[in-house]
Amino acid sequence: QVELVESGGGLVQPGGSLRLSCAASGRYFSTSAMSWYRQAPGNERELVAAITSGGTTNYADSVKGRFTIYRDNAKNTVYLQMNSLKPEDTAVYYCNAEYWDYRHSFHRSWGQGTQVTVSS
């Protein structure tokens, strides 16, 4: 199993920056595809950024060029660096891990979420 704990959220002014961290426990982190999702009230949860175990990244068009996802397998941590934040980035951000265990069973783990509020 992989357990995820997000941190780094908070209140920031438009144009500011935050770095979210997702600390993982479990033996499968290094082989997991990691991603960040976000969900605002009344909206569906949407994929923000993803990174494979091999380091390939994908970003939502709305954050491309502003956000960066990266991972440190030695620390079992994935990060989301968010720059040039906009009010529409306000949401609860969730860390996600996807992996297959030794039995080839698929798993998806979610963190509890961290609130990001972009406002003046």
NORNORKA-V160348 format. One record per helix or strand. SS is the DSSP state (hx for helix, st for strand). FROM is the first residue (numbers start at 1). TO is the last residue. If there is no record, write none. Layout:
SS	FROM	TO
SS	FROM	TO
This chain:
st	3	7
st	10	12
st	18	25
hx	29	31
st	33	39
st	46	51
st	57	59
st	67	72
hx	73	75
st	77	82
hx	87	89
st	91	100
st	106	110
st	114	118
